Amino acid sequence: MAKDLAVTPARPDLDPGLRALLAEMPLMSELNPEVLAQLRRYPSTPIDTLLDGRAVDRREITITTGSPGS
């Protein structure tokens, strides 16, 4: 009786840009203030790039805060 073997598809290699960024990151399992400071130095991806091709409606709103009656 033959066993059915599940075949796991091969995963693609890491993006070269991501590989370079990961190479600069320290190997650790804890997120601490030093790691956060290092991460904040990297530019964030523009929101339009992240949302491109997705079925979303985007709008920007401004919320003002203040004490009641002001």
Backbone as CSV, one residue per row, in Angstrom:
resi,resn,N_x,N_y,N_z,CA_x,CA_y,CA_z,C_x,C_y,C_z
1,MET,0.841,-1.173,0.000,0.000,0.000,0.000,0.894,1.246,0.000
2,ALA,0.751,2.070,-1.005,1.586,3.273,-1.120,0.982,4.400,-0.304
3,LYS,1.847,5.158,0.344,1.402,6.323,1.097,1.367,7.531,0.172
4,ASP,0.358,8.358,0.359,0.321,9.615,-0.383,1.249,10.592,0.315
5,LEU,2.164,11.133,-0.432,3.097,12.096,0.117,2.687,13.494,-0.307
6,ALA,2.604,14.384,0.662,2.293,15.771,0.357,3.548,16.431,-0.189
7,VAL,3.417,17.095,-1.295,4.546,17.782,-1.902,4.432,19.265,-1.573
8,THR,5.438,19.779,-0.932,5.471,21.200,-0.596,6.136,21.948,-1.740
9,PRO,5.423,22.929,-2.302,6.050,23.667,-3.409,7.261,24.460,-2.937
10,ALA,8.215,24.607,-3.823,9.422,25.371,-3.483,9.047,26.832,-3.311
11,ARG,9.631,27.469,-2.335,9.388,28.889,-2.100,10.374,29.712,-2.912
12,PRO,9.924,30.883,-3.372,10.855,31.729,-4.131,11.945,32.270,-3.223
13,ASP,13.065,32.587,-3.831,14.175,33.169,-3.090,13.787,34.569,-2.618
14,LEU,14.454,35.071,-1.601,14.185,36.417,-1.108,14.540,37.462,-2.152
15,ASP,13.768,38.537,-2.149,14.068,39.688,-2.991,15.472,40.181,-2.631
16,PRO,16.319,40.497,-3.623,17.685,40.936,-3.323,17.733,42.166,-2.409
17,GLY,16.819,43.105,-2.589,16.792,44.283,-1.727,16.466,43.924,-0.294
18,LEU,15.510,43.008,-0.112,15.149,42.556,1.230,16.300,41.786,1.855
19,ARG,16.953,40.969,1.062,18.097,40.200,1.577,19.181,41.144,2.112
20,ALA,19.445,42.244,1.381,20.460,43.204,1.816,20.043,43.883,3.121
21,LEU,18.759,44.264,3.234,18.288,44.886,4.473,18.366,43.916,5.650
22,LEU,17.968,42.677,5.425,18.013,41.689,6.504,19.441,41.395,6.940
23,ALA,20.374,41.478,6.018,21.773,41.214,6.363,22.302,42.254,7.342
24,GLU,21.729,43.466,7.306,22.174,44.528,8.207,21.494,44.474,9.570
25,MET,20.453,43.669,9.688,19.705,43.606,10.938,20.365,42.620,11.903
26,PRO,20.357,42.947,13.179,20.914,42.005,14.151,20.002,40.786,14.302
27,LEU,20.600,39.641,14.552,19.821,38.431,14.777,19.392,38.396,16.238
28,MET,18.115,38.549,16.458,17.595,38.507,17.829,16.113,38.204,17.784
29,SER,15.603,37.697,18.856,14.185,37.361,18.914,13.393,38.368,19.736
30,GLU,14.038,39.426,20.175,13.376,40.411,21.025,13.367,41.769,20.337
31,LEU,12.222,42.431,20.395,12.125,43.778,19.859,12.317,44.743,21.014
32,ASN,13.384,45.523,20.940,13.694,46.438,22.029,13.920,47.844,21.460
33,PRO,14.128,48.836,22.297,14.287,50.213,21.802,15.427,50.381,20.786
34,GLU,16.504,49.653,20.934,17.617,49.773,19.995,17.233,49.256,18.613
35,VAL,16.532,48.133,18.571,16.101,47.577,17.285,15.066,48.499,16.648
36,LEU,14.147,49.025,17.444,13.154,49.960,16.916,13.826,51.188,16.313
37,ALA,14.827,51.716,16.983,15.555,52.876,16.460,16.204,52.542,15.123
38,GLN,16.752,51.355,15.010,17.379,50.941,13.756,16.326,50.804,12.658
39,LEU,15.186,50.226,12.956,14.124,50.058,11.964,13.569,51.394,11.492
40,ARG,13.487,52.351,12.386,12.921,53.653,12.034,13.801,54.446,11.074
41,ARG,15.059,54.065,10.944,15.954,54.742,10.003,15.602,54.417,8.554
42,TYR,14.965,53.259,8.331,14.628,52.843,6.980,13.375,53.563,6.497
43,PRO,13.349,53.957,5.227,12.164,54.644,4.710,10.975,53.683,4.624
44,SER,9.795,54.225,4.847,8.595,53.395,4.730,8.109,53.419,3.283
45,THR,7.407,52.372,2.900,6.855,52.283,1.554,5.682,53.246,1.434
46,PRO,5.611,54.019,0.355,4.470,54.926,0.182,3.151,54.149,0.176
47,ILE,2.130,54.721,0.795,0.840,54.040,0.921,0.250,53.695,-0.437
48,ASP,0.424,54.570,-1.428,-0.121,54.288,-2.756,0.502,53.034,-3.364
49,THR,1.767,52.798,-3.099,2.439,51.589,-3.579,1.863,50.353,-2.895
50,LEU,1.620,50.448,-1.598,1.069,49.306,-0.860,-0.350,48.968,-1.294
51,LEU,-1.122,49.983,-1.654,-2.530,49.770,-2.008,-2.750,49.502,-3.489
52,ASP,-1.741,49.686,-4.310,-1.870,49.499,-5.750,-2.385,48.102,-6.084
53,GLY,-3.447,48.049,-6.875,-4.003,46.760,-7.290,-4.947,46.137,-6.288
54,ARG,-5.198,46.796,-5.180,-6.113,46.264,-4.169,-7.459,46.968,-4.269
55,ALA,-8.508,46.253,-3.933,-9.858,46.808,-3.999,-10.157,47.586,-2.718
56,VAL,-9.651,48.798,-2.641,-9.873,49.627,-1.460,-10.232,51.044,-1.896
57,ASP,-10.998,51.711,-1.064,-11.256,53.138,-1.221,-10.470,53.823,-0.123
58,ARG,-9.673,54.799,-0.509,-8.820,55.480,0.459,-9.189,56.949,0.509
59,ARG,-9.241,57.475,1.725,-9.446,58.900,1.898,-8.684,59.348,3.125
60,GLU,-8.269,60.581,3.105,-7.564,61.148,4.249,-8.516,62.067,4.982
61,ILE,-8.520,61.959,6.291,-9.359,62.826,7.105,-8.503,63.454,8.197
62,THR,-8.926,64.592,8.665,-8.249,65.265,9.766,-9.221,65.357,10.923
63,ILE,-8.782,64.955,12.068,-9.595,65.004,13.269,-8.971,66.026,14.210
64,THR,-9.750,66.993,14.567,-9.246,67.993,15.511,-9.662,67.588,16.918
65,THR,-8.787,67.829,17.847,-9.099,67.523,19.230,-9.056,68.809,20.043
66,GLY,-9.726,68.784,21.113,-9.738,69.951,21.975,-10.743,69.730,23.094
67,SER,-10.777,70.653,23.988,-11.717,70.511,25.081,-13.118,70.898,24.603
68,PRO,-14.151,70.308,25.185,-15.530,70.635,24.788,-15.782,72.125,24.927
69,GLY,-16.465,72.684,23.922,-16.810,74.088,23.963,-15.720,75.010,23.471
70,SER,-14.598,74.445,23.016,-13.530,75.338,22.537,-13.597,75.512,21.048
